[in-house]
Amino acid sequence: MAVADALDPRQEAALAEMRSQFAEQDGQGMDLDDQCLLRYLRARQYDLPKASAMLQHTLDWRRDFGVQKILSGDIMETIRRENATGKIYVRGEDTQGRVCLIMRPSQENTHMHDDQMKHLVYQMERARLTLQRKTSGMGKLCMVIDYAGYSLRNAPPMRTSRSTLNIVQDHYPELLGVSYMMNPPYIFTGFWKIIYPFIDHVTRQKFVFVNSSPHKPAAQANLAANFNMDALEEQLGGRNAVPFDSAVYLSGAIDTCFEESLARHQAAAAASTAEVSTSS
């Protein structure tokens, strides 16, 4: 079924006009196809001037931020350093087929704001491109924020939190489907009260708080209803004992999740072993 099949005449007209407006624009590493345009239109309730302004703002930001350099691998040393502790990565799906972006604030390992934001954008692009490949661009993201070990020592500065929120809300509209806040500690309450007013009213409805250890019965029931527990990491309450490996993850293509990178890595290792056995 074509993307526009479910649109009413007013929405179809807005999409057609937006296609025309951005036909000659450089997407700065992002395909300006109907799926992309519809995300911006939906984020602004099909108000064409507002949706067009939002998309133009994103294109200007992608150019100024250097998103294409991030996609091309020009700053992989920075990405490797930032990702070494596994503080953000794409891994698995929920039961609705939403690609999962895992975030672990306690694993913060650097203090360079600009590099942290580049790493965030790398992960958002990886999630976006994985969704694009798996769902023809119309899928949603499941964000899982694991607060185990979270403390004042590793809590991000307000500048970093605001920048993270702005990037996700302003430049990846209609991408977030749900965000699970796993076992946030009491000290998180103060931070949440500060950041909450800056969260878009629609986005606010997408946060689900799991206010206990993910291994307790109440949390287990919630998780089992939304995840394949055999695939979900043990640390998140699941039964998957395979730990995240940053080197393996970053060896994979930009449109793959950790499992796919791991499968490719294991296949290459098996082929190499077989070749050695044959030659000897």
KOLKOL-977231 format. One line per field, with one value per residue (C-alpha): residue number from 1; x, y, z; residue in one letter. Coordinates in steps of 0.2 Angstrom, whole numbers. Last residue first. Layout:
REM KOLKOL-977231
k: c(NUM;...)
px: c(X;...)
py: c(Y;...)
pz: c(Z;...)
r: c(A;...)
END
This chain:
REM KOLKOL-977231
k: c(280;279;278;277;276;275;274;273;272;271;270;269;268;267;266;265;264;263;262;261;260;259;258;257;256;255;254;253;252;251;250;249;248;247;246;245;244;243;242;241;240;239;238;237;236;235;234;233;232;231;230;229;228;227;226;225;224;223;222;221;220;219;218;217;216;215;214;213;212;211;210;209;208;207;206;205;204;203;202;201;200;199;198;197;196;195;194;193;192;191;190;189;188;187;186;185;184;183;182;181;180;179;178;177;176;175;174;173;172;171;170;169;168;167;166;165;164;163;162;161;160;159;158;157;156;155;154;153;152;151;150;149;148;147;146;145;144;143;142;141;140;139;138;137;136;135;134;133;132;131;130;129;128;127;126;125;124;123;122;121;120;119;118;117;116;115;114;113;112;111;110;109;108;107;106;105;104;103;102;101;100;99;98;97;96;95;94;93;92;91;90;89;88;87;86;85;84;83;82;81;80;79;78;77;76;75;74;73;72;71;70;69;68;67;66;65;64;63;62;61;60;59;58;57;56;55;54;53;52;51;50;49;48;47;46;45;44;43;42;41;40;39;38;37;36;35;34;33;32;31;30;29;28;27;26;25;24;23;22;21;20;19;18;17;16;15;14;13;12;11;10;9;8;7;6;5;4;3;2;1)
px: c(231;222;205;206;212;198;185;192;191;173;168;175;166;150;152;156;141;129;136;133;115;113;120;108;111;109;126;135;143;161;154;144;158;170;156;152;136;134;126;115;98;86;77;76;85;102;98;96;80;80;73;61;53;47;31;20;35;42;26;24;43;41;28;37;54;69;67;70;56;48;46;40;33;36;26;13;26;31;14;15;33;46;53;42;48;67;67;54;63;80;72;64;80;87;74;82;75;70;69;62;54;52;39;36;49;52;38;50;69;76;66;62;77;90;81;80;98;103;92;100;118;115;107;124;122;121;137;142;124;120;113;120;105;95;92;84;75;69;58;58;44;43;38;54;52;50;67;78;71;71;89;92;83;92;109;105;100;116;127;117;120;139;140;131;144;158;151;149;166;165;168;164;145;140;128;117;113;103;97;89;76;69;50;43;28;34;50;65;84;99;104;117;120;131;141;157;167;154;162;179;173;162;177;188;174;174;175;164;153;138;146;153;136;129;140;131;129;122;111;105;101;91;82;77;71;60;53;49;40;30;25;20;11;0;-2;-4;14;23;12;19;36;35;25;40;52;40;37;55;68;81;93;112;111;94;100;85;79;62;59;45;37;37;29;16;11;11;0;-12;-13;-16;-31;-37;-37;-22;-22;-17;-2;11;7;0)
py: c(-136;-126;-133;-130;-112;-109;-116;-104;-89;-94;-96;-79;-71;-79;-73;-55;-55;-62;-49;-34;-40;-42;-25;-16;-12;3;11;-6;-16;-15;-2;-16;-28;-16;-10;-27;-28;-44;-60;-66;-63;-68;-52;-40;-25;-32;-49;-41;-44;-57;-72;-59;-55;-38;-28;-39;-48;-31;-26;-43;-43;-26;-32;-48;-40;-42;-25;-17;-5;10;5;22;23;39;41;53;66;66;73;88;92;90;107;107;90;94;102;91;76;81;82;65;57;58;45;32;28;9;8;23;15;27;24;27;39;43;56;70;66;84;94;82;71;85;97;83;79;97;100;85;91;109;102;93;74;63;53;59;63;45;32;15;6;20;10;21;10;19;10;18;19;12;22;21;6;-4;-14;-3;14;7;3;20;29;19;22;40;42;33;44;59;54;51;68;76;67;74;92;90;84;76;57;40;40;22;28;36;19;21;7;11;-2;-5;-5;-22;-21;-34;-24;-24;-28;-17;0;8;21;20;5;9;11;21;39;33;23;38;50;39;36;54;53;38;44;45;57;67;68;74;89;100;114;104;93;109;118;102;101;119;117;102;112;127;115;107;124;131;115;112;94;91;98;82;73;84;82;63;63;72;58;44;53;54;67;54;60;62;81;80;92;101;101;92;101;113;101;86;98;103;85;81;95;91;72;79;89;75;62;51;32;29;42;29;17;0)
pz: c(38;24;28;47;44;32;44;58;46;41;59;64;49;54;72;67;55;69;81;70;67;85;89;77;59;48;51;46;59;66;79;87;88;96;108;114;124;135;129;144;136;149;152;167;159;166;158;141;132;118;129;137;120;125;129;139;147;153;162;170;175;183;194;198;203;191;182;199;203;197;178;172;154;145;128;135;138;119;115;127;121;135;141;156;161;162;180;188;180;188;205;204;198;215;220;209;191;190;171;162;146;132;119;100;97;78;76;75;74;72;85;98;98;96;108;122;120;120;136;145;140;146;162;166;165;181;183;200;206;204;192;195;187;178;162;149;136;120;108;91;78;61;45;36;25;41;42;32;38;56;55;47;61;75;67;65;83;88;78;84;102;99;91;106;118;107;109;128;132;149;145;152;156;160;174;160;152;136;125;108;104;86;87;81;92;103;107;96;98;101;96;107;121;137;131;140;124;115;118;113;98;92;94;84;71;67;48;47;33;44;56;43;35;52;52;65;53;38;50;58;42;36;53;53;35;41;55;44;31;45;52;35;30;46;44;63;66;71;58;44;50;50;33;25;30;24;8;3;9;11;25;23;22;13;-1;-7;-25;-22;-5;-9;-22;-10;3;-8;-12;6;11;-3;2;20;14;3;17;19;21;3;4;10;-5;0)
r: c(S;S;T;S;V;E;A;T;S;A;A;A;A;A;Q;H;R;A;L;S;E;E;F;C;T;D;I;A;G;S;L;Y;V;A;S;D;F;P;V;A;N;R;G;G;L;Q;E;E;L;A;D;M;N;F;N;A;A;L;N;A;Q;A;A;P;K;H;P;S;S;N;V;F;V;F;K;Q;R;T;V;H;D;I;F;P;Y;I;I;K;W;F;G;T;F;I;Y;P;P;N;M;M;Y;S;V;G;L;L;E;P;Y;H;D;Q;V;I;N;L;T;S;R;S;T;R;M;P;P;A;N;R;L;S;Y;G;A;Y;D;I;V;M;C;L;K;G;M;G;S;T;K;R;Q;L;T;L;R;A;R;E;M;Q;Y;V;L;H;K;M;Q;D;D;H;M;H;T;N;E;Q;S;P;R;M;I;L;C;V;R;G;Q;T;D;E;G;R;V;Y;I;K;G;T;A;N;E;R;R;I;T;E;M;I;D;G;S;L;I;K;Q;V;G;F;D;R;R;W;D;L;T;H;Q;L;M;A;S;A;K;P;L;D;Y;Q;R;A;R;L;Y;R;L;L;C;Q;D;D;L;D;M;G;Q;G;D;Q;E;A;F;Q;S;R;M;E;A;L;A;A;E;Q;R;P;D;L;A;D;A;V;A;M)
END
